[in-house]
Amino acid sequence: MANIPLTVNGAELLRAELHRLKTVDRPDAIQAIAEARSHGDLSENAEYDAAKERQSFIEGRILEVESKLSNAQIIDPKLLDTDGRCVFGATVDLEDMQGGDPVTYQIVGDDEADIKKSKVSISSPVARALIGKYAGDQVEVQAPGGVRRYEILDVRYE
């Protein structure tokens, strides 16, 4: 499996999720299975089936998170010699040149991307257009709705 780029915060969130899955969710699922077993006939026990399904989901998620963490390449842009460039992990303030609206995006890994939190995937058209650029540069982004033009106002490494 290839390296998975993660921000420092993204890696911390995955570690916290893994800890919760192992210390809270897994024991809860085991308890739910034991309780459902005590109700008798397992062949017609919907609670037992639901508890087993939940346990299966939790175990699958634990394996997935462990795999991501073991293959993670944690990148902290503050430790890189970036010289003010847009790089993975950078937070970039942009101005939409058509509407003049300011927007802010952080360039993150695919698993961390969440547009509602202004986090765009490194593989997104916006991030690909920004990588390597400096404050003051203008970029064109080939978006599904057509070409968008932005001016980079600031590049921060938080």
DACOR-V965657 format. One line per field, one symbol per residue. phi: phi as a letter, one per 30 degrees, with the letter a starting at -180 (. if undefined). psi: psi as a letter, one per 20 degrees, with the letter a starting at -180 (. if undefined). burial: 1 if it has 16 or more other ideal C-beta (glycine too) atoms within 10 Angstrom, else 0. Layout:
phi = ???
psi = ???
burial = ???
This chain:
phi = .ddcdbdeddddddddddddedccdddddddddddddddjeddbcddddddddddddddddeddddddddcdcdccddccdchiddbejdcbcbbdddciddbbbcdbdedceaddciccdecdedddddeidcejdcbccdcedjdccbcddabbbc
psi = prqopqrggghgggggggggghhggghgggghggghhijcohhknhgggggggggggggghggggggghhjqoppohhiqnhkjqprpiqpppqpoigijpqqpqporrhhipohhjkoqqhjqhgghhhpirrphqqqppnrhjapppqpogqpqn.
burial = 00011110111001001100100010001001100100000000000100110010010001001001100101101000010011111111110000000000111110111000001111010111111010000010100000010111001000
